[in-house]
Amino acid sequence: MPNSPYYKRIVWLIWRLEPLLLACLLIAFWVPSPARDAWLWLVFLLPPVWAARWIDRRRLWPDTPLQWALVVFLALGVANVWFAPHTRGLAMLGRPLLGVALYFYMVERVERTRRLDGVLLATAVLALLLGAAALLTTQWNEKSDQLAVIVDALPNSTDIPLLEGGFNANEVAGGISYLLPVLAALAAYRWRAGRARAGVTLAFVILFAALFLGQSRLAILGTIVALAVVARLVLARGRGRNLALVGLIVLGALEALLILNVFDTGQRTKMRARDEASFSDRVNIWRSGLDMLADYPLTGVGMSFYRYNPVRRQYPVPKYENRVLPHAHNEVIQIGADMGLPGMAVFLAWYGLAGYMLLVAYRRGQAETKALAAGVAAGLLAHGVFGLGDAIPLWDRLAFSFWWLLALAGAAYVKSKRVE
């Protein structure tokens, strides 16, 4: 029976349904609880798919340096449910489990096909969707007032299915900062190589427009630095690289003028006071998160519980007594507050291991793999700058962009392991 063609065909078909299952999970887990909880049963379809892959391929996934750090994180999450002072149960691991499954699927696909085309196409489509959603639904704030002639002309929808309520400008900027440098690297490579580039170029333009109009300062700063890295690593020496760097200098100067309110002097004093208060508030928010970590060094207060009322009352932040404080405004403090020092260590290990894989891919890969590795490294750098003063917690809907970048890092690594 196990060797019969019919049996092998069934096994092959089951694990080839994995991308469809992951797409369904991405959509289902995009929505907030309690609606999301109704779809948690979908995760129980993953083990049969993995079992079919094992039967057909004699492995669950190709070896990468990051794999066990991902598994350890899930194990820590299970332990957190039992030992942290607050918990919503294993349901909180739904989005991280989807991220880990996405990583292993991409790595396995590239190892099996020896091609990046599929994952790069999916990346461009994902970026287009995110950019369009950001332009259509972002709730622009006072930082965008100097760009009012543009943002006021855009739709401001809050009732689009799956996007109800729209995006916070800083929130979506954090997700965009991951993907934008990747699209820049792929577009630069494809223009240089004369390959099809309309899709990735359009995705880059839309993402950039959404990021710039939202005026998340740290996300823009990180992205400018990241794009300079892309220009240095992907573009050949000469006029193209020089023009790109000059363009980034001009962009940086324009952003500085916007921060200084040069185009709206009447708001200068108000915005300066706002910026000073914002920094002061962040210091208090960080202190609150560090207090949680000090009190619960092994577990934190519990996955995604930084924002919940019992925790907020125990660790109050001035001015936020009656306001929602969604996160710690620093991603390292955030994971420490949620999962303690072990969670913080694993989170930092992800960055270190991803950096190692990307370095290997850049050194050993051919031109397309090098461009992808440079873009992913730049994306992690851009978001790292954003994460110094803001955060997208791993339990947030936009955290999928982080998992996507880790998956691309793994894909570039396994592609470069073969002689290209």
C-alpha positions as CSV (number, residue, x, y, z in Angstrom):
1,M,0.0,0.0,0.0
2,P,2.6,2.7,0.9
3,N,4.4,2.0,-2.3
4,S,1.4,2.0,-4.6
5,P,1.1,4.9,-7.1
6,Y,-2.3,5.7,-5.8
7,Y,-1.1,6.1,-2.2
8,K,1.8,8.2,-3.3
9,R,-0.5,10.4,-5.4
10,I,-2.7,11.1,-2.4
11,V,0.3,11.9,-0.2
12,W,1.7,14.2,-2.8
13,L,-1.7,16.0,-3.2
14,I,-2.1,16.5,0.5
15,W,1.2,18.3,1.0
16,R,0.8,20.3,-2.2
17,L,-2.3,21.9,-0.7
18,E,0.0,23.6,1.8
19,P,0.1,27.0,0.0
20,L,-3.7,27.1,-0.1
21,L,-4.0,26.3,3.6
22,L,-1.4,29.0,4.4
23,A,-3.3,31.5,2.3
24,C,-6.5,30.7,4.2
25,L,-4.7,31.0,7.5
26,L,-3.3,34.4,6.5
27,I,-6.8,35.7,5.8
28,A,-8.4,34.1,8.9
29,F,-5.7,35.2,11.3
30,W,-5.7,38.8,9.9
31,V,-8.9,39.6,11.7
32,P,-9.0,40.4,15.5
33,S,-10.3,38.1,18.2
34,P,-13.0,36.9,18.8
35,A,-13.6,36.5,15.1
36,R,-10.1,35.0,14.6
37,D,-10.7,32.4,17.3
38,A,-13.5,30.9,15.2
39,W,-10.8,29.8,12.7
40,L,-8.2,28.4,15.0
41,W,-9.2,24.9,13.9
42,L,-7.4,25.5,10.7
43,V,-4.1,25.0,12.4
44,F,-5.0,21.4,13.0
45,L,-4.8,20.9,9.3
46,L,-1.0,21.7,9.3
47,P,0.2,18.4,11.0
48,P,-1.4,16.2,8.3
49,V,0.3,18.3,5.6
50,W,3.6,18.1,7.3
51,A,3.2,14.3,7.8
52,A,2.5,14.0,4.0
53,R,5.6,16.0,3.3
54,W,7.6,13.7,5.6
55,I,6.3,10.6,3.8
56,D,7.0,12.0,0.3
57,R,10.2,13.9,0.9
58,R,11.6,12.0,4.0
59,R,12.0,15.3,5.8
60,L,9.9,18.0,7.5
61,W,12.0,20.9,6.1
62,P,15.5,21.5,4.9
63,D,18.1,22.3,7.5
64,T,18.7,26.0,8.2
65,P,20.4,27.8,11.1
66,L,17.1,29.4,12.1
67,Q,14.9,26.3,12.4
68,W,15.5,25.3,16.0
69,A,15.2,28.9,17.3
70,L,11.7,29.0,15.8
71,V,10.8,25.7,17.4
72,V,12.2,26.8,20.8
73,F,10.1,29.9,20.6
74,L,6.9,27.9,20.1
75,A,7.9,25.7,23.1
76,L,8.5,28.9,25.2
77,G,5.0,30.0,24.1
78,V,3.5,26.8,25.4
79,A,5.3,27.2,28.7
80,N,4.2,30.8,28.9
81,V,0.6,29.7,28.8
82,W,1.1,27.6,31.9
83,F,3.5,29.7,33.9
84,A,2.9,33.4,33.1
85,P,0.6,35.4,35.4
86,H,-1.8,36.2,32.6
87,T,-2.8,34.1,29.6
88,R,-5.4,33.7,26.9
89,G,-4.3,30.2,26.3
90,L,-2.7,28.5,23.3
91,A,-4.9,30.7,21.0
92,M,-2.2,33.4,21.3
93,L,0.3,31.1,19.5
94,G,-1.9,31.0,16.4
95,R,-0.2,33.9,14.5
96,P,3.3,32.8,15.5
97,L,2.6,29.3,14.4
98,L,1.4,30.6,11.1
99,G,4.6,32.5,10.8
100,V,6.7,29.4,11.5
101,A,4.7,27.3,9.0
102,L,5.2,30.0,6.4
103,Y,9.0,29.9,7.0
104,F,9.2,26.2,6.6
105,Y,7.0,26.2,3.5
106,M,9.1,28.8,1.7
107,V,12.3,27.1,2.6
108,E,11.0,23.7,1.4
109,R,9.6,25.1,-1.8
110,V,12.9,26.8,-2.8
111,E,14.9,23.7,-1.9
112,R,12.6,21.5,-4.0
113,T,12.2,23.7,-7.0
114,R,15.6,25.4,-6.9
115,R,13.9,28.6,-8.0
116,L,13.0,31.8,-6.3
117,D,10.4,32.9,-8.9
118,G,7.3,31.8,-6.9
119,V,8.2,33.3,-3.6
120,L,9.3,36.6,-5.3
121,L,6.0,36.8,-7.2
122,A,4.1,36.2,-3.9
123,T,6.2,38.9,-2.3
124,A,5.3,41.5,-5.0
125,V,1.6,40.6,-4.8
126,L,1.6,40.9,-1.0
127,A,3.4,44.3,-1.2
128,L,0.9,45.6,-3.7
129,L,-2.0,44.5,-1.5
130,L,-0.5,46.1,1.6
131,G,0.4,49.3,-0.2
132,A,-3.1,49.7,-1.7
133,A,-4.7,48.9,1.6
134,A,-2.5,51.5,3.3
135,L,-3.4,54.2,0.8
136,L,-7.1,53.5,1.0
137,T,-7.6,53.1,4.7
138,T,-4.8,54.8,6.7
139,Q,-6.1,57.2,9.3
140,W,-3.7,60.1,8.6
141,N,-2.7,62.2,11.7
142,E,-1.3,65.7,12.2
143,K,2.2,64.6,11.1
144,S,0.7,64.4,7.6
145,D,-0.9,67.9,7.6
146,Q,1.9,69.4,5.5
147,L,1.0,66.8,2.8
148,A,-2.7,67.5,3.1
149,V,-3.1,68.4,-0.6
150,I,-2.3,64.7,-1.3
151,V,-3.8,62.8,1.7
152,D,-7.1,64.8,1.5
153,A,-7.5,63.6,-2.1
154,L,-7.2,59.9,-1.1
155,P,-10.1,57.7,0.0
156,N,-10.3,57.3,3.8
157,S,-12.3,54.1,4.0
158,T,-13.0,52.3,7.3
159,D,-15.5,49.7,6.2
160,I,-13.6,47.6,3.6
161,P,-14.0,43.9,4.5
162,L,-11.0,42.7,6.5
163,L,-9.8,46.3,6.9
164,E,-12.5,47.6,9.1
165,G,-11.3,50.6,11.1
166,G,-8.4,51.2,8.8
167,F,-4.7,51.4,9.7
168,N,-2.9,53.5,12.2
169,A,-0.2,55.4,10.2
170,N,2.6,54.2,12.5
171,E,1.3,50.7,12.6
172,V,1.2,50.2,8.9
173,A,4.6,52.0,8.4
174,G,6.2,49.3,10.6
175,G,4.9,46.6,8.3
176,I,5.9,48.6,5.2
177,S,9.4,49.1,6.5
178,Y,10.0,45.4,6.3
179,L,9.0,45.0,2.7
180,L,9.9,48.2,1.0
181,P,13.7,47.6,0.9
182,V,13.1,44.1,-0.5
183,L,11.1,45.5,-3.3
184,A,13.7,48.1,-3.9
185,A,16.4,45.5,-4.2
186,L,14.4,43.3,-6.5
187,A,13.5,46.2,-8.7
188,A,17.1,47.4,-8.9
189,Y,18.3,44.0,-9.8
190,R,15.6,43.5,-12.5
191,W,16.1,46.9,-14.1
192,R,19.9,46.2,-14.2
193,A,19.4,42.7,-15.6
194,G,16.7,43.7,-18.1
195,R,14.2,41.2,-16.6
196,A,10.4,41.7,-16.0
197,R,10.2,44.5,-13.4
198,A,6.8,46.3,-13.8
199,G,5.2,44.4,-10.8
200,V,8.0,44.9,-8.3
201,T,8.5,48.5,-9.4
202,L,4.8,49.3,-9.0
203,A,4.8,47.6,-5.6
204,F,7.8,49.7,-4.5
205,V,6.2,53.0,-5.6
206,I,2.9,52.3,-3.9
207,L,4.6,51.1,-0.6
208,F,6.9,54.2,-0.7
209,A,3.9,56.6,-1.2
210,A,2.0,55.0,1.7
211,L,5.1,55.2,4.0
212,F,6.0,58.8,3.1
213,L,2.5,60.1,3.4
214,G,2.1,58.5,6.9
215,Q,5.2,60.3,8.2
216,S,6.3,57.7,10.7
217,R,9.6,59.3,11.4
218,L,11.5,56.3,12.6
219,A,10.2,54.1,9.8
220,I,11.2,56.7,7.2
221,L,14.6,57.1,8.8
222,G,15.2,53.4,8.9
223,T,14.0,53.0,5.3
224,I,16.3,55.8,4.0
225,V,19.3,54.0,5.7
226,A,18.2,50.7,4.3
227,L,17.7,52.0,0.8
228,A,21.3,53.3,0.9
229,V,22.4,49.8,1.8
230,V,20.5,48.4,-1.1
231,A,22.0,51.0,-3.5
232,R,25.5,50.0,-2.2
233,L,25.0,46.3,-2.4
234,V,22.8,45.8,-5.5
235,L,23.5,48.6,-7.9
236,A,26.8,48.6,-9.8
237,R,29.2,51.5,-9.4
238,G,28.4,54.3,-11.7
239,R,25.7,56.7,-12.6
240,G,22.8,54.5,-11.4
241,R,24.1,54.1,-7.9
242,N,25.2,57.7,-7.7
243,L,21.7,58.9,-8.7
244,A,20.1,56.6,-6.2
245,L,22.3,58.0,-3.4
246,V,21.6,61.6,-4.4
247,G,17.9,60.9,-4.5
248,L,18.1,59.5,-0.9
249,I,20.0,62.6,0.2
250,V,17.2,64.8,-1.3
251,L,14.6,62.6,0.4
252,G,16.3,62.9,3.7
253,A,16.5,66.7,3.3
254,L,12.8,66.9,2.4
255,E,11.9,64.8,5.5
256,A,14.0,67.1,7.7
257,L,12.1,70.1,6.3
258,L,8.8,68.3,7.1
259,I,9.9,67.5,10.6
260,L,10.8,71.2,11.1
261,N,7.4,72.2,9.7
262,V,9.0,74.5,7.2
263,F,5.9,74.2,5.0
264,D,3.4,75.1,7.8
265,T,5.1,77.6,10.1
266,G,1.8,78.1,12.0
267,Q,2.0,74.6,13.4
268,R,5.7,74.7,14.2
269,T,5.4,75.4,17.9
270,K,2.6,72.9,18.3
271,M,4.4,70.1,16.6
272,R,7.6,70.7,18.5
273,A,5.8,70.4,21.7
274,R,4.1,67.3,20.5
275,D,7.5,65.7,19.5
276,E,9.0,66.6,22.9
277,A,6.0,65.1,24.7
278,S,6.1,62.0,22.5
279,F,9.7,61.3,23.5
280,S,8.9,61.8,27.2
281,D,5.9,59.5,27.0
282,R,8.0,56.8,25.3
283,V,10.5,56.9,28.2
284,N,7.7,56.3,30.6
285,I,6.3,53.5,28.4
286,W,9.7,51.8,28.2
287,R,10.1,52.0,32.0
288,S,6.7,50.3,32.4
289,G,7.8,47.5,30.2
290,L,11.1,47.1,32.0
291,D,9.3,47.0,35.3
292,M,7.2,44.0,34.0
293,L,10.4,42.3,32.9
294,A,12.0,42.9,36.3
295,D,9.0,41.5,38.2
296,Y,8.6,38.4,35.8
297,P,12.1,37.8,34.3
298,L,11.3,34.2,33.3
299,T,7.9,34.6,31.8
300,G,7.0,38.3,31.4
301,V,3.4,39.2,32.1
302,G,2.0,36.9,29.4
303,M,1.8,36.9,25.6
304,S,0.1,40.0,24.4
305,F,-0.8,41.2,27.9
306,Y,1.2,44.4,27.9
307,R,-1.9,46.2,26.8
308,Y,-4.6,44.7,29.0
309,N,-6.3,46.6,31.8
310,P,-5.1,44.5,34.8
311,V,-1.5,44.9,33.6
312,R,-2.0,48.6,32.8
313,R,-3.3,49.2,36.3
314,Q,-0.4,47.4,37.9
315,Y,2.2,49.2,35.7
316,P,0.6,52.6,35.0
317,V,2.0,55.1,32.5
318,P,1.2,58.8,33.0
319,K,-1.4,60.2,30.5
320,Y,-2.5,56.6,29.6
321,E,-4.6,55.9,32.7
322,N,-7.8,55.9,30.5
323,R,-6.3,55.4,27.1
324,V,-5.3,52.2,25.3
325,L,-1.6,51.6,25.3
326,P,-1.2,48.9,22.6
327,H,2.5,48.1,23.0
328,A,5.8,49.0,24.6
329,H,7.1,51.2,21.8
330,N,10.2,49.2,21.6
331,E,10.2,45.7,20.2
332,V,12.9,44.2,22.4
333,I,11.2,45.6,25.5
334,Q,7.9,44.4,24.2
335,I,8.9,40.7,23.8
336,G,10.6,40.9,27.2
337,A,7.5,42.2,28.8
338,D,5.4,39.6,27.1
339,M,7.7,36.5,27.5
340,G,10.6,37.4,29.8
341,L,14.3,37.1,29.2
342,P,14.0,33.7,27.4
343,G,11.7,35.2,24.9
344,M,13.9,38.2,24.5
345,A,17.0,36.0,23.9
346,V,15.2,33.9,21.3
347,F,13.9,37.1,19.5
348,L,17.4,38.5,19.3
349,A,18.8,35.2,18.2
350,W,16.4,35.3,15.2
351,Y,18.0,38.5,14.1
352,G,21.5,37.1,14.5
353,L,20.8,33.8,12.8
354,A,18.9,35.6,10.0
355,G,21.9,37.9,9.5
356,Y,24.2,34.9,9.3
357,M,22.0,33.2,6.6
358,L,21.8,36.4,4.6
359,L,25.5,36.9,4.7
360,V,26.0,33.4,3.4
361,A,23.4,33.9,0.7
362,Y,25.0,37.2,-0.4
363,R,28.5,35.7,-0.5
364,R,27.6,32.5,-2.3
365,G,24.5,33.3,-4.3
366,Q,24.2,34.5,-7.9
367,A,22.9,37.9,-8.7
368,E,19.2,37.4,-8.0
369,T,20.0,35.6,-4.7
370,K,22.4,38.4,-3.7
371,A,19.8,41.0,-4.4
372,L,17.2,39.2,-2.3
373,A,19.6,38.7,0.5
374,A,20.6,42.4,0.4
375,G,16.9,43.5,0.3
376,V,15.9,41.3,3.3
377,A,18.9,42.4,5.4
378,A,18.0,46.0,4.6
379,G,14.3,45.4,5.5
380,L,15.3,44.0,8.9
381,L,17.6,47.0,9.4
382,A,14.8,49.5,8.4
383,H,12.3,47.9,10.8
384,G,15.0,47.6,13.4
385,V,15.3,51.4,13.5
386,F,11.5,51.6,13.6
387,G,11.5,49.1,16.5
388,L,13.7,51.3,18.6
389,G,10.8,53.7,19.3
390,D,7.7,51.8,18.1
391,A,6.6,48.2,17.8
392,I,4.6,45.6,16.0
393,P,4.2,42.8,18.5
394,L,4.4,39.3,17.3
395,W,0.7,38.9,18.1
396,D,-0.3,41.8,15.9
397,R,-1.9,41.3,12.4
398,L,1.0,43.1,10.7
399,A,3.6,40.8,12.3
400,F,3.1,38.6,9.2
401,S,5.5,40.9,7.4
402,F,8.3,39.9,9.9
403,W,7.7,36.2,9.4
404,W,7.6,36.8,5.6
405,L,11.1,38.3,5.8
406,L,12.5,35.5,7.9
407,A,11.0,33.1,5.3
408,L,12.7,35.0,2.5
409,A,16.0,34.9,4.4
410,G,15.6,31.1,4.7
411,A,14.8,30.9,1.0
412,A,17.8,32.9,0.0
413,Y,20.0,30.7,2.2
414,V,18.9,27.3,0.9
415,K,19.1,28.6,-2.7
416,S,22.7,29.7,-2.1
417,K,23.7,26.4,-0.6
418,R,23.5,24.8,-4.0
419,V,26.2,25.6,-6.5
420,E,24.5,28.3,-8.6
